[in-house]
Amino acid sequence: MRVVQLKEFGGPEVLDVVELPDPTPGPGQVLITIEGAGVNSVDVLTRSGSYHKMFRPPLILGSEGAGTITALGPDVAGLHVGQRVLALGRPNLPGFYAEQAVVGAEWLVPVPDEVSLIDAAALPIAWGTAWYCLNRLGGLHAGQSVLVHAAASGVGSAAIQLAAAAGAKVIAVAGGEAKTAWVAEFGVEHVLDSQALTGDQLPAQVAELTDGRGAELVLDTVGGEVFAQSLKSVAYGGTVVALANVALAPSIIDVRDFYPKNATIRGFQITNLLEHGYDPRPDLETLLATLASKAVRVPVTAVYGLDDASEAHRRLEDRGNHGKVMLAPAGEGS
């Protein structure tokens, strides 16, 4: 089978397509032909050697994928050959930048016929993160004011849709006219251009849009200086969920911006969550049903073949994408 292998840390050019023996499922495992694999920030950070969970090359990247079961190992019940499934993993376990992958049956979720495998493959990391942060950490409910940074990203575009579908009042923040115009297509209540706001103008805008209260729930997907703005923007008794630091910069904050508000700061990191016993399957089943109902949609920027995995990484790193960047390992990119 063909896989994209990382043999050494570096730029996108270090991703090579190589031939490896076809894998065979063992007890409790299934073999999947991978039709879709998500390209995520964790892949870029791992490739560059910057990820806090240090994996060592050689590696097959890709923590989420979807495809069709082509073989069952011993002791697998409730699944069958030809079934469409969604899978979650981590780099090299099994790594979904590949035509095939062996996955433990306990990591699989059946995909409804109404959902494409490319769309399904986009759910575990970005959409799973947005769902968990909004609902389990943020107590999402109708009428709640929700501020989402980097709303044109994979997590951001999922979060604004899920929050709006729940009846929340969404304030979406994106950088530049192109991204804000794209975000506005999802029908959110307010869209702010982060590139047009300096200093404390963002918290001031949030306060104005919420009649001086601030946002009851803030999803900070950026980190760095933005985290300080998140703390200034949160309402009394509100919650800030910090779930990334794509800025790769420290946050300089003033505790007086949040402790007088009795605000709560919650952290989220999906790899650690999984390692501490989180079973994502019930949440993924809910997301698949929500997607099948057409209440939300997965915005996919581009789909690349394995040979163009380096270009997929460049596109994600340039931050010019809207929504998700995907690979089609067993098919053709577009």
C-alpha positions as CSV (number, residue, x, y, z in Angstrom):
1,M,0.0,0.0,0.0
2,R,1.0,3.6,-0.5
3,V,1.5,5.9,2.5
4,V,2.8,9.3,3.3
5,Q,5.8,8.8,5.6
6,L,7.6,11.3,7.7
7,K,11.2,10.2,7.9
8,E,12.6,13.4,9.6
9,F,11.2,16.6,11.1
10,G,11.1,19.6,8.8
11,G,9.0,21.5,6.3
12,P,6.3,20.1,4.1
13,E,8.9,18.8,1.6
14,V,9.9,16.1,4.1
15,L,6.6,14.2,3.5
16,D,7.3,11.3,1.1
17,V,5.0,8.7,-0.5
18,V,6.4,5.2,0.0
19,E,5.2,1.7,-0.5
20,L,4.7,-0.5,2.6
21,P,3.4,-4.0,3.0
22,D,-0.4,-4.3,3.2
23,P,-1.4,-4.5,6.9
24,T,-3.3,-7.5,8.3
25,P,-5.9,-7.0,11.1
26,G,-5.3,-8.9,14.3
27,P,-7.7,-9.9,17.1
28,G,-10.3,-7.1,17.7
29,Q,-9.1,-5.2,14.7
30,V,-10.4,-4.3,11.2
31,L,-8.7,-3.3,7.9
32,I,-10.1,-0.2,6.3
33,T,-9.6,1.2,2.9
34,I,-9.2,4.9,3.7
35,E,-11.3,7.2,1.5
36,G,-10.8,10.4,3.5
37,A,-8.2,11.7,6.0
38,G,-8.2,15.0,7.8
39,V,-5.2,17.3,7.7
40,N,-4.9,19.1,11.0
41,S,-2.7,21.5,12.9
42,V,-1.5,18.6,15.0
43,D,-0.1,17.0,11.8
44,V,1.8,20.2,10.9
45,L,3.2,20.6,14.4
46,T,4.2,16.9,14.5
47,R,5.9,17.1,11.1
48,S,7.9,20.2,12.2
49,G,8.9,18.6,15.5
50,S,7.0,21.3,17.5
51,Y,4.2,19.2,18.9
52,H,4.2,18.9,22.7
53,K,3.5,15.2,22.5
54,M,6.8,14.2,20.8
55,F,6.5,11.4,18.3
56,R,9.6,10.1,16.7
57,P,10.1,9.4,12.9
58,P,9.5,7.4,10.9
59,L,5.8,8.2,11.2
60,I,2.6,8.0,9.2
61,L,0.6,11.1,10.1
62,G,-3.1,11.5,10.3
63,S,-5.3,11.2,13.4
64,E,-8.7,10.9,11.7
65,G,-10.0,9.0,8.8
66,A,-13.0,7.3,7.2
67,G,-13.5,4.5,4.7
68,T,-14.8,1.0,4.1
69,I,-14.1,-2.1,6.0
70,T,-12.3,-4.6,3.8
71,A,-11.3,-7.3,6.3
72,L,-12.1,-8.3,9.9
73,G,-9.7,-9.8,12.4
74,P,-10.7,-12.5,14.9
75,D,-13.1,-11.6,17.7
76,V,-14.7,-8.6,16.0
77,A,-18.5,-8.4,16.5
78,G,-21.1,-5.9,15.3
79,L,-19.1,-4.8,12.2
80,H,-19.0,-6.3,8.6
81,V,-17.0,-6.1,5.4
82,G,-18.2,-3.3,3.2
83,Q,-19.4,-1.2,6.1
84,R,-18.7,2.6,6.0
85,V,-16.9,3.7,9.2
86,L,-15.2,6.7,10.8
87,A,-12.0,6.1,12.8
88,L,-10.0,8.0,15.3
89,G,-6.3,7.5,16.1
90,R,-3.0,9.3,16.4
91,P,0.2,9.5,14.4
92,N,1.4,6.0,13.6
93,L,-1.5,4.4,15.5
94,P,-2.4,3.7,12.7
95,G,-1.8,7.0,10.8
96,F,-4.5,7.8,8.2
97,Y,-2.2,9.3,5.5
98,A,-2.4,5.9,3.9
99,E,-4.4,3.8,1.4
100,Q,-5.2,1.3,4.2
101,A,-5.1,1.2,7.9
102,V,-5.7,-1.4,10.7
103,V,-7.8,0.0,13.5
104,G,-9.1,-1.4,16.7
105,A,-12.9,-2.0,16.5
106,E,-13.4,0.1,19.7
107,W,-12.3,3.2,17.7
108,L,-14.8,2.9,14.9
109,V,-18.2,4.6,14.4
110,P,-20.6,3.6,11.6
111,V,-21.2,6.4,9.0
112,P,-24.8,7.0,7.9
113,D,-25.5,6.8,4.2
114,E,-26.4,10.5,4.1
115,V,-22.9,11.5,5.1
116,S,-20.0,11.3,2.6
117,L,-16.8,9.6,3.8
118,I,-14.8,12.8,3.2
119,D,-17.1,14.8,5.4
120,A,-17.1,12.0,8.1
121,A,-13.3,12.0,8.1
122,A,-13.3,15.7,9.0
123,L,-15.3,15.2,12.2
124,P,-13.1,13.7,15.0
125,I,-10.5,16.4,15.6
126,A,-12.1,19.8,14.6
127,W,-15.7,19.0,15.0
128,G,-15.2,16.7,18.0
129,T,-13.1,19.5,19.6
130,A,-15.8,22.1,18.9
131,W,-18.6,19.8,20.2
132,Y,-16.8,18.9,23.5
133,C,-15.7,22.5,24.2
134,L,-19.1,24.0,23.6
135,N,-21.3,21.4,25.2
136,R,-19.2,19.6,27.9
137,L,-17.0,22.5,29.0
138,G,-19.1,25.5,28.0
139,G,-22.6,24.4,28.8
140,L,-24.0,25.5,25.4
141,H,-27.6,26.5,25.4
142,A,-30.1,28.7,23.6
143,G,-29.7,32.4,24.1
144,Q,-26.1,32.1,25.3
145,S,-23.6,34.6,23.8
146,V,-20.7,32.7,22.3
147,L,-17.5,34.3,21.0
148,V,-15.4,32.1,18.6
149,H,-12.0,33.2,17.5
150,A,-10.5,32.0,14.2
151,A,-14.0,31.3,13.0
152,A,-12.8,30.4,9.5
153,S,-10.7,27.5,10.7
154,G,-11.8,23.9,10.9
155,V,-12.6,24.1,14.7
156,G,-14.0,27.6,14.3
157,S,-16.3,26.9,11.4
158,A,-17.6,23.9,13.2
159,A,-18.2,25.8,16.5
160,I,-20.1,28.7,15.0
161,Q,-22.5,26.3,13.2
162,L,-23.0,24.1,16.3
163,A,-23.6,27.1,18.5
164,A,-26.0,28.7,16.1
165,A,-27.9,25.5,15.6
166,A,-28.3,25.3,19.4
167,G,-29.9,28.8,19.4
168,A,-26.9,30.7,20.8
169,K,-26.0,34.2,19.8
170,V,-22.7,33.9,18.0
171,I,-20.0,36.5,17.6
172,A,-17.5,35.1,15.1
173,V,-14.0,36.6,14.7
174,A,-11.9,36.0,11.5
175,G,-9.0,37.7,9.9
176,G,-9.5,39.7,6.7
177,E,-12.3,40.6,4.4
178,A,-12.3,37.2,2.5
179,K,-12.6,35.2,5.7
180,T,-15.2,37.4,7.4
181,A,-17.3,37.3,4.2
182,W,-17.0,33.5,4.1
183,V,-17.9,33.1,7.8
184,A,-21.0,35.4,7.3
185,E,-22.4,32.8,4.9
186,F,-23.1,30.5,7.9
187,G,-25.7,33.0,9.1
188,V,-24.1,33.9,12.5
189,E,-25.3,36.9,14.2
190,H,-22.1,39.0,14.2
191,V,-18.8,38.7,12.4
192,L,-15.8,40.8,13.4
193,D,-12.5,41.3,11.4
194,S,-9.6,40.7,13.8
195,Q,-7.3,42.5,11.3
196,A,-9.3,45.7,11.6
197,L,-9.2,45.7,15.4
198,T,-6.2,46.8,17.5
199,G,-5.5,46.8,21.2
200,D,-8.7,46.5,23.3
201,Q,-11.0,47.2,20.4
202,L,-12.1,43.6,20.2
203,P,-13.3,43.3,23.8
204,A,-15.0,46.7,23.4
205,Q,-16.8,45.5,20.3
206,V,-17.9,42.3,22.2
207,A,-19.2,44.4,25.1
208,E,-21.1,46.6,22.7
209,L,-22.7,43.7,21.0
210,T,-23.8,42.1,24.3
211,D,-25.1,45.3,26.0
212,G,-22.0,45.5,28.1
213,R,-22.1,42.0,29.5
214,G,-19.4,40.3,27.5
215,A,-19.6,36.8,26.0
216,E,-20.8,34.0,28.3
217,L,-18.7,31.5,26.5
218,V,-15.4,32.2,24.6
219,L,-13.6,29.6,22.5
220,D,-10.0,30.6,22.2
221,T,-8.5,28.6,19.3
222,V,-5.5,31.0,18.8
223,G,-3.6,31.6,22.1
224,G,-0.8,34.1,22.4
225,E,-2.1,37.7,22.6
226,V,-5.6,36.6,21.7
227,F,-6.0,34.8,25.0
228,A,-5.6,38.1,26.9
229,Q,-8.4,39.5,24.7
230,S,-10.5,36.5,25.5
231,L,-10.2,37.1,29.2
232,K,-11.2,40.7,28.7
233,S,-14.2,39.7,26.6
234,V,-15.8,37.1,28.9
235,A,-18.9,38.0,30.8
236,Y,-19.4,37.8,34.6
237,G,-19.6,34.1,35.5
238,G,-18.7,33.1,32.0
239,T,-16.3,30.5,30.7
240,V,-13.2,30.8,28.5
241,V,-12.1,27.5,26.9
242,A,-8.4,27.6,25.8
243,L,-7.9,24.8,23.2
244,A,-4.8,25.8,21.1
245,N,-1.8,28.0,20.7
246,V,-1.4,28.2,17.0
247,A,0.2,31.6,17.6
248,L,3.1,29.7,19.2
249,A,3.6,32.6,21.5
250,P,3.2,33.2,25.3
251,S,0.2,34.9,26.7
252,I,0.7,38.0,28.8
253,I,-2.4,38.5,30.9
254,D,-3.6,40.6,33.8
255,V,-5.5,38.5,36.3
256,R,-7.7,41.5,37.1
257,D,-9.3,40.9,33.6
258,F,-11.0,37.8,34.8
259,Y,-11.0,37.0,38.5
260,P,-13.4,39.9,39.5
261,K,-15.8,38.4,37.0
262,N,-15.8,35.0,38.8
263,A,-15.0,33.6,35.4
264,T,-13.9,30.1,34.7
265,I,-10.9,29.1,32.5
266,R,-11.1,25.6,31.0
267,G,-8.3,23.9,29.1
268,F,-8.9,21.3,26.4
269,Q,-6.4,19.0,24.5
270,I,-7.9,16.1,22.7
271,T,-4.9,13.8,22.8
272,N,-4.5,14.0,26.6
273,L,-8.3,13.7,27.0
274,L,-8.2,10.4,25.1
275,E,-5.3,9.2,27.1
276,H,-7.2,9.8,30.3
277,G,-10.2,7.7,29.2
278,Y,-12.5,9.8,27.1
279,D,-14.6,7.7,24.7
280,P,-15.4,10.0,21.7
281,R,-17.8,7.6,20.0
282,P,-21.1,8.9,21.6
283,D,-20.2,12.5,20.7
284,L,-19.2,11.4,17.1
285,E,-22.4,9.5,16.7
286,T,-24.3,12.7,17.7
287,L,-22.2,14.8,15.2
288,L,-22.8,12.3,12.4
289,A,-26.6,12.4,13.1
290,T,-26.5,16.2,13.2
291,L,-24.6,16.3,9.8
292,A,-27.0,13.7,8.3
293,S,-30.0,15.9,9.3
294,K,-28.5,18.8,7.3
295,A,-28.6,21.1,10.3
296,V,-24.8,21.8,9.7
297,R,-22.4,21.2,6.9
298,V,-18.7,20.4,6.8
299,P,-16.9,23.1,4.8
300,V,-14.0,21.4,2.9
301,T,-11.6,23.8,1.3
302,A,-9.7,21.3,-0.8
303,V,-9.1,17.5,-1.2
304,Y,-5.7,16.3,-2.1
305,G,-4.3,13.0,-3.2
306,L,-1.4,11.3,-1.2
307,D,1.1,12.7,-3.7
308,D,0.1,16.2,-2.8
309,A,0.2,15.9,1.0
310,S,3.0,18.4,1.1
311,E,0.8,20.9,-0.7
312,A,-2.0,20.2,1.8
313,H,0.3,21.0,4.7
314,R,1.5,24.3,3.0
315,R,-2.1,25.3,2.5
316,L,-2.9,24.8,6.2
317,E,0.3,26.6,7.3
318,D,-0.4,29.6,5.1
319,R,-3.7,30.0,7.0
320,G,-5.4,30.9,3.7
321,N,-7.8,28.0,4.0
322,H,-11.5,28.2,5.0
323,G,-12.7,25.2,6.9
324,K,-11.1,21.8,6.4
325,V,-8.2,20.5,4.3
326,M,-8.5,16.8,3.5
327,L,-6.7,13.9,1.8
328,A,-8.3,11.2,-0.3
329,P,-5.8,8.4,0.1
330,A,-7.7,5.7,-1.9
331,G,-9.0,8.2,-4.5
332,E,-8.1,11.3,-6.4
333,G,-7.8,14.8,-4.9
334,S,-9.6,17.7,-6.3
